[in-house]
Amino acid sequence: MDPLSRPSPVEVDHDNNHQEKDQALEELGKASRTRLPVAQPDKVNLNLWSYLKQCIGKELTKITMPVHWNEPLSLLQRITEYMNYSYLLRTAPSLPDPLLRMQQVATFAVSALASNNDRMGKPFNPMLGETYQLEQDDFRIVCEQVCHHPPVSAFHAESKNKEFMFHGAIYPKVKFWGKSIEFQPKGILTVELPLAGEMFTWTNVNCVVHNIIMGTLWMEHTGTMEIVSHSTGLKAVITFKPGGWFSGDSDLHCVEGFIIDKNKNKLAFLYGKWTEFCVLPLLPPYRPC
C-alpha cells in the first residue's frame, strides 16, 4: 500500500456503539470496586534510615518521606472507612434504653478502627479544598481538607432517613520514636441520634507501627477512648491494651472497659479485640427498659 494513500472508509454503526457504551456505563455504575487499580509496592527499608535519623521525637507531617511508604489513597478516602459498620448507628435510635444505645455507639467507635489492621502505609495528604464524597444505599459522607498548615480534614455523614449524623474534624500528627512511628489522630468525633435526642463525642486512640528500620512490621492501637453521652451522662471508658515487645503478645489488639453513669457506677463491661469482635454484657443489678 502506498504510505501516502488514504485508507478506505469503514462504515460505523454509531447508534449501536452508543447503546453499547451506555450499557457498559450502567453496569459499571452498579458494580462496586473490590480492589485498587494499582497494587501497593512493598515496603523497602533500604536507605530509610537516612530520612529518619534526624527526625527522632519530631513530627513528620512536614517532612518528605519516600513515596513507597504511602498508600494509593488520600486521607479523605481513609476517613470514609469509619462507615464500614454504620448499621450500628442506624439501628441505635430504635433501642428503648439509653444504655443499649451507648453500647451500640461504643461498638461503632471501636469497630471503626478495624480497617486499620495491617495497614502499614500512610495515606497521601489531601490538597487544600480537596473533597471526597461517598454515597451508599443507606448513608452519605462528605469529606473536605479545610486547612493545610496544620492539616485538618473535616467530614459529615448522615443516614438516608436521618437516624444518625456523624461528623468531626481530624488533625493527624505523626511522630518518629527511633524504632516506631506513632500516628495521633487529634480531633473530636460526634454522633447525633436526632430521633432519640442524644449526642455522643469521643477522640480516637493513637496508632503505632513498630519495626520501622528492621524486622517484621506490626501495628497496634494504644490509649484510652472515652465516649460521652451529653444528654444522659453515661460514659464508656475503653482501654486499648499495648501489645508488649512482640507482635505475638496475648494482649495485642485487646480492648476492655466499662460503661458508667454520672455517679461512676459500672453498668456494663466491654471486652474483645478491635480487629475481631466486641462483647458488652450488662452488670447486675441493672435492668434495661
Beta strands, then each sheet from edge to edge (+ up, - down):
strand 1: 70-74
strand 2: 122-124
strand 3: 131-135
strand 4: 139-147
strand 5: 152-159
strand 6: 165-176
strand 7: 180-186
strand 8: 189-193
strand 9: 198-202
strand 10: 206-210
strand 11: 218-229
strand 12: 235-240
strand 13: 254-260
strand 14: 266-273
strand 15: 277-279
sheet 1: 1+ 2+
sheet 2: 3+ 4- 5+ 6- 7+ 10- 11+ 9- 8+
sheet 3: 3+ 4- 5+ 6- 7+ 10- 11+ 12- 13+ 14- 15+
end
